[in-house]
């Protein structure tokens, strides 16, 4: 889903935002107050920045303002949908993605189909989600980077897994792993499929490979199997936590995230969710601790980007730089791009 801070909106809707134009000669310098957004691209850039900061409600508000001036903008509609999705409003997000699909160029439709698929999966409308995943793969340019196709296969497999369609899920995970043999999430979920199908031999093979790639994920898989093979043992807590966070019930949301962590203490993703909520509340030191635990278990782009942003918010520029630089070493191309751009935006960046 997956499943955040640095380039969430761009990844979800498949938009591409150009870098800010250089300051013209004789124009006000950086000390001048930023001008209010006017053009469609101004609003796109503003919403992207709000997304990077985890301010998704403000992103919705900015999208609404932009659509008042540019009512035919598929990009603003899609970005509003992405923000709604992160606020755990999947029904509204799906409507926005559908509206954006009517105007979006062919090269961008795959991301909108992917967004709708994720919304339908959240709403437990899994057959509709499966159709959207299929559309995402069909509309994706054959020449597109392999990691985009790999992510669709992985998320499609997750949807099939949670729908109990284990054999079909295995096919999707096979496709994801063919494109990225180090996709430990797909490997872990495929292992769960084999376990559900009572294929102990293949389960053990995948588990052994998983222990080499991501020991923390392997332990989480073993814990799920030991507890009875529940395929989404923490999903209820995480989903309820997201709903409570969207309603600004922060303490109650954190309680749900803690329950998920107690159930699977070595799942790095649960700590990221906790960190994002704490960061959005300005509780940066607590967020840093949550992100750090996730990174200790398995370094990822969202965790490193989130911790770096918290470091910047607390004037720890050197530590933020170190996290962005570490993102460049990850196998995830999206994380590399996010880290590279963040380094350029730092004081003294290229």
C-alpha positions as CSV (number, residue, x, y, z in Angstrom):
1,X,0.0,0.0,0.0
2,X,0.7,0.4,0.9
3,X,1.1,1.4,1.1
4,X,4.1,8.2,1.9
5,X,5.8,11.4,3.0
6,X,8.2,12.4,0.2
7,X,6.3,11.6,-3.0
8,X,3.0,10.1,-2.0
9,X,0.8,12.1,-4.2
10,X,3.0,11.7,-7.3
11,X,3.1,8.0,-6.8
12,X,-0.6,7.6,-6.3
13,X,-1.9,9.6,-9.2
14,X,1.0,9.3,-11.5
15,X,1.5,13.1,-11.9
16,X,4.8,14.7,-12.5
17,X,5.6,18.1,-11.0
18,X,8.3,20.2,-12.6
19,X,10.8,21.9,-10.2
20,X,10.1,25.5,-9.3
21,X,11.1,28.1,-11.8
22,X,14.3,30.0,-11.0
23,X,13.9,33.5,-9.6
24,X,14.0,36.0,-12.4
25,X,16.6,38.8,-12.3
26,X,15.3,41.8,-10.3
27,X,12.5,39.8,-8.6
28,X,12.2,39.4,-4.9
29,X,14.6,36.9,-3.3
30,X,13.8,34.1,-0.9
31,X,13.0,36.5,1.9
32,X,9.9,37.7,0.1
33,X,6.5,36.3,1.0
34,X,5.5,33.5,-1.3
35,X,2.8,34.5,-3.7
36,X,-0.7,32.9,-3.5
37,X,-1.2,30.1,-6.0
38,X,-2.9,31.2,-9.3
39,X,-2.1,28.8,-12.1
40,X,-3.1,25.2,-12.2
41,X,0.6,24.2,-11.7
42,X,0.9,26.5,-8.7
43,X,-1.9,24.6,-7.0
44,X,-0.4,21.2,-8.0
45,X,3.0,22.2,-6.5
46,X,1.3,23.5,-3.3
47,X,-0.7,20.3,-2.8
48,X,2.4,18.2,-3.5
49,X,4.3,20.1,-0.8
50,X,1.4,19.7,1.7
51,X,1.5,16.0,1.0
52,X,5.2,15.8,1.7
53,X,4.5,17.4,5.0
54,X,1.6,15.0,5.8
55,X,-1.0,17.9,5.8
56,X,-3.6,16.0,3.8
57,X,-6.6,18.0,5.0
58,X,-5.0,21.2,3.9
59,X,-4.2,19.4,0.6
60,X,-7.9,18.8,0.2
61,X,-8.7,22.5,0.9
62,X,-6.0,23.7,-1.5
63,X,-7.4,21.3,-4.2
64,X,-10.9,22.7,-3.7
65,X,-9.6,26.3,-4.1
66,X,-7.7,25.3,-7.2
67,X,-10.7,23.6,-8.7
68,X,-12.8,26.8,-8.2
69,X,-10.3,28.5,-10.5
70,X,-9.6,25.5,-12.7
71,X,-12.7,23.4,-12.7
72,X,-11.5,21.1,-15.5
73,X,-8.2,20.1,-13.9
74,X,-7.9,16.3,-13.7
75,X,-4.6,16.7,-11.8
76,X,-6.2,18.7,-9.0
77,X,-9.1,16.3,-8.8
78,X,-6.7,13.4,-8.7
79,X,-4.6,15.1,-6.0
80,X,-7.7,15.8,-3.9
81,X,-8.5,12.1,-4.3
82,X,-5.0,11.1,-3.1
83,X,-5.4,13.4,0.0
84,X,-8.8,11.9,0.7
85,X,-7.4,8.5,0.5
86,X,-4.7,9.3,3.1
87,X,-7.4,10.8,5.3
88,X,-9.2,7.4,5.1
89,X,-12.1,8.6,3.0
90,X,-11.9,5.9,0.4
91,X,-15.4,6.4,-1.1
92,X,-14.7,10.1,-1.8
93,X,-11.3,9.3,-3.1
94,X,-12.6,6.7,-5.5
95,X,-15.1,9.3,-6.8
96,X,-12.3,11.8,-7.5
97,X,-10.2,9.2,-9.2
98,X,-13.1,8.3,-11.4
99,X,-13.7,11.9,-12.3
100,X,-10.0,12.5,-13.1
101,X,-10.0,9.4,-15.3
102,X,-12.4,11.1,-17.7
103,X,-9.9,13.8,-18.5
104,X,-6.5,12.3,-17.8
105,X,-4.1,11.5,-20.6
106,X,-3.6,7.9,-21.4
107,X,-0.1,7.8,-19.9
108,X,-1.5,8.8,-16.5
109,X,-4.6,6.6,-16.3
110,X,-2.7,3.7,-14.7
111,X,-2.1,5.6,-11.5
112,X,-5.7,6.6,-11.2
113,X,-6.9,3.0,-11.7
114,X,-4.3,2.0,-9.0
115,X,-5.8,4.7,-6.6
116,X,-9.3,3.4,-7.2
117,X,-8.2,-0.2,-6.6
118,X,-6.6,0.7,-3.3
119,X,-9.8,2.5,-2.3
120,X,-12.0,-0.4,-3.2
121,X,-9.7,-2.8,-1.3
122,X,-10.0,-0.5,1.8
123,X,-13.8,-0.7,1.4
124,X,-13.6,-4.5,1.2
125,X,-15.0,-4.3,-2.4
126,X,-12.3,-6.7,-3.5
127,X,-13.8,-7.8,-6.9
128,X,-14.0,-4.2,-7.9
129,X,-10.5,-3.7,-6.7
130,X,-9.3,-6.6,-8.8
131,X,-10.9,-5.1,-11.9
132,X,-9.1,-1.8,-11.2
133,X,-5.7,-3.5,-10.6
134,X,-6.2,-5.2,-14.0
135,X,-7.0,-1.9,-15.6
136,X,-3.9,-0.3,-14.0
137,X,-1.7,-3.0,-15.6
138,X,-3.5,-2.7,-18.9
139,X,-3.1,1.1,-19.2
140,X,0.5,1.2,-17.9
141,X,2.9,2.0,-20.7
142,X,4.8,-1.2,-21.6
143,X,8.0,0.9,-21.6
144,X,7.4,2.2,-18.1
145,X,9.9,1.5,-15.4
146,X,9.7,-2.1,-14.1
147,X,9.2,-0.9,-10.5
148,X,5.8,0.6,-11.3
149,X,4.6,-2.6,-12.7
150,X,6.1,-4.5,-9.8
151,X,4.2,-2.4,-7.3
152,X,0.9,-3.0,-9.0
153,X,1.5,-6.7,-9.0
154,X,2.4,-6.6,-5.4
155,X,-0.7,-4.7,-4.3
156,X,-2.9,-6.8,-6.6
157,X,-1.6,-9.9,-4.9
158,X,-2.3,-8.4,-1.5
159,X,-5.9,-7.8,-2.5
160,X,-6.3,-11.3,-3.7
161,X,-4.6,-12.7,-0.6
162,X,-7.0,-10.8,1.7
163,X,-9.9,-12.1,-0.5
164,X,-8.8,-15.6,0.1
165,X,-7.9,-16.2,-3.5
166,X,-4.5,-17.7,-2.7
167,X,-3.6,-19.3,-6.0
168,X,-4.3,-16.1,-7.9
169,X,-2.4,-14.1,-5.3
170,X,0.6,-16.3,-5.8
171,X,0.6,-15.6,-9.5
172,X,0.7,-11.8,-8.8
173,X,3.5,-12.2,-6.2
174,X,5.4,-14.4,-8.7
175,X,5.1,-11.5,-11.3
176,X,6.2,-8.9,-8.7
177,X,9.2,-11.0,-7.6
178,X,10.3,-11.6,-11.2
179,X,10.6,-7.9,-11.6
180,X,12.2,-7.4,-8.2
181,X,13.6,-10.5,-6.5
182,X,14.3,-8.5,-3.4
183,X,10.7,-7.5,-2.8
184,X,10.5,-9.0,0.7
185,X,6.9,-7.9,1.2
186,X,5.7,-9.9,-1.8
187,X,7.9,-12.8,-0.7
188,X,6.3,-12.7,2.8
189,X,2.8,-12.6,1.5
190,X,3.5,-15.4,-1.0
191,X,4.8,-17.5,1.9
192,X,1.5,-16.9,3.7
193,X,-0.4,-18.0,0.6
194,X,1.6,-21.3,0.6
195,X,0.9,-21.7,4.3
196,X,-2.8,-21.3,3.7
197,X,-2.7,-23.9,0.9
198,X,-0.8,-26.3,3.2
199,X,2.2,-26.3,0.8
200,X,4.8,-26.6,3.6
201,X,7.7,-27.2,1.3
202,X,7.2,-23.9,-0.7
203,X,6.4,-22.0,2.5
204,X,9.7,-23.1,4.1
205,X,11.6,-22.1,0.9
206,X,10.1,-18.7,0.9
207,X,10.6,-18.3,4.6
208,X,14.3,-19.1,4.3
209,X,14.8,-16.6,1.6
210,X,12.8,-14.0,3.6
211,X,15.0,-14.5,6.6
212,X,18.0,-13.5,4.4
213,X,16.3,-10.4,2.9
214,X,14.3,-9.1,5.9
215,X,14.6,-11.0,9.2
216,X,12.0,-8.7,10.8
217,X,9.4,-9.5,8.1
218,X,10.2,-13.2,8.4
219,X,9.5,-13.1,12.2
220,X,6.2,-11.3,11.5
221,X,5.2,-14.0,9.1
222,X,6.1,-16.7,11.6
223,X,4.1,-14.9,14.3
224,X,1.0,-14.7,12.0
225,X,1.3,-18.4,11.2
226,X,1.8,-19.3,14.9
227,X,-1.3,-17.3,15.9
228,X,-3.4,-19.3,13.5
229,X,-2.4,-17.8,10.1
230,X,-4.5,-14.7,10.4
231,X,-3.8,-12.9,7.1
232,X,-4.6,-9.4,8.5
233,X,-4.0,-9.8,12.2
234,X,-3.1,-6.1,12.6
235,X,-5.2,-4.7,9.8
236,X,-8.3,-4.0,12.0
237,X,-6.2,-2.1,14.5
238,X,-4.4,-0.1,11.7
239,X,-7.6,0.7,9.9
240,X,-9.4,1.8,13.0
241,X,-6.4,3.9,13.9
242,X,-6.5,5.6,10.5
243,X,-10.2,6.3,11.0
244,X,-9.7,7.8,14.4
245,X,-6.7,9.9,13.1
246,X,-8.9,11.2,10.3
247,X,-11.4,12.3,13.0
248,X,-8.6,14.1,15.0
249,X,-8.9,11.5,17.8
250,X,-5.1,11.3,18.1
251,X,-4.8,9.5,21.4
252,X,-7.3,6.9,20.5
253,X,-5.6,6.4,17.1
254,X,-2.3,5.9,18.8
255,X,-3.8,3.3,21.1
256,X,-4.8,1.3,18.0
257,X,-1.4,1.6,16.5
258,X,0.1,0.4,19.8
259,X,-2.1,-2.6,19.7
260,X,-0.9,-3.4,16.2
261,X,2.7,-3.1,17.4
262,X,2.1,-5.3,20.4
263,X,0.7,-7.9,18.1
264,X,3.6,-7.7,15.7
265,X,6.4,-5.8,17.4
266,X,8.8,-6.4,14.5
267,X,6.6,-5.1,11.8
268,X,8.3,-1.9,10.5
269,X,5.2,-0.6,8.8
270,X,3.2,-0.2,12.0
271,X,5.9,2.1,13.4
272,X,5.8,4.2,10.2
273,X,2.0,4.8,10.7
274,X,2.6,5.8,14.3
275,X,5.4,8.2,13.2
276,X,3.3,9.8,10.5
277,X,0.5,10.6,13.0
278,X,2.9,11.9,15.6
279,X,4.7,14.1,13.0
280,X,1.4,15.5,11.8
281,X,0.7,16.6,15.3
282,X,4.0,18.3,15.7
283,X,5.3,15.7,18.2
284,X,8.6,15.4,16.3
285,X,10.7,13.8,19.0
286,X,8.2,11.0,19.5
287,X,7.9,10.6,15.7
288,X,11.6,10.3,15.4
289,X,11.6,7.5,17.9
290,X,8.9,5.6,16.0
291,X,10.7,6.1,12.6
292,X,14.0,5.1,14.1
293,X,12.5,1.8,15.3
294,X,11.1,1.1,11.8
295,X,14.5,1.9,10.3
296,X,16.2,-0.4,12.8
297,X,13.9,-3.3,11.7
298,X,14.1,-2.5,7.9
299,X,15.2,0.8,6.4
300,X,12.6,2.2,4.0
301,X,12.0,5.4,2.1
302,X,8.9,6.5,4.1
303,X,10.6,6.0,7.4
304,X,13.8,7.7,6.4
305,X,11.9,10.6,4.7
306,X,9.7,11.0,7.7
307,X,12.5,11.1,10.2
308,X,14.5,13.5,8.0
309,X,11.5,15.9,7.9
310,X,11.2,15.7,11.7
311,X,14.9,16.4,12.0
312,X,14.5,19.5,9.7
313,X,11.5,20.6,11.9
314,X,13.8,20.5,14.9
315,X,16.8,22.2,13.2
316,X,18.9,19.0,13.0
317,X,19.9,19.6,9.4
318,X,23.0,17.4,9.4
319,X,20.9,14.4,10.6
320,X,18.3,15.1,8.0
321,X,20.9,15.2,5.3
322,X,22.3,11.8,6.5
323,X,18.8,10.3,6.2
324,X,18.2,11.7,2.7
325,X,21.6,10.4,1.7
326,X,20.8,6.9,3.0
327,X,17.7,7.0,0.8
328,X,19.9,7.0,-2.2
329,X,21.3,3.6,-1.2
330,X,17.9,1.9,-1.1
331,X,16.8,-0.3,-4.0
332,X,13.6,1.6,-4.3
333,X,13.8,4.1,-7.2
334,X,11.1,6.3,-5.8
335,X,12.9,6.6,-2.5
336,X,16.1,7.5,-4.4
337,X,14.3,10.2,-6.4
338,X,12.7,11.6,-3.2
339,X,16.0,11.7,-1.4
340,X,17.8,13.3,-4.3
341,X,15.3,16.1,-4.6
342,X,15.2,16.6,-0.8
343,X,19.0,17.0,-0.8
344,X,18.8,19.7,-3.5
345,X,16.2,21.5,-1.4
346,X,18.4,21.6,1.7
347,X,20.4,24.7,2.5
348,X,23.7,24.3,0.6
349,X,22.2,21.7,-1.8
350,X,23.1,21.5,-5.4
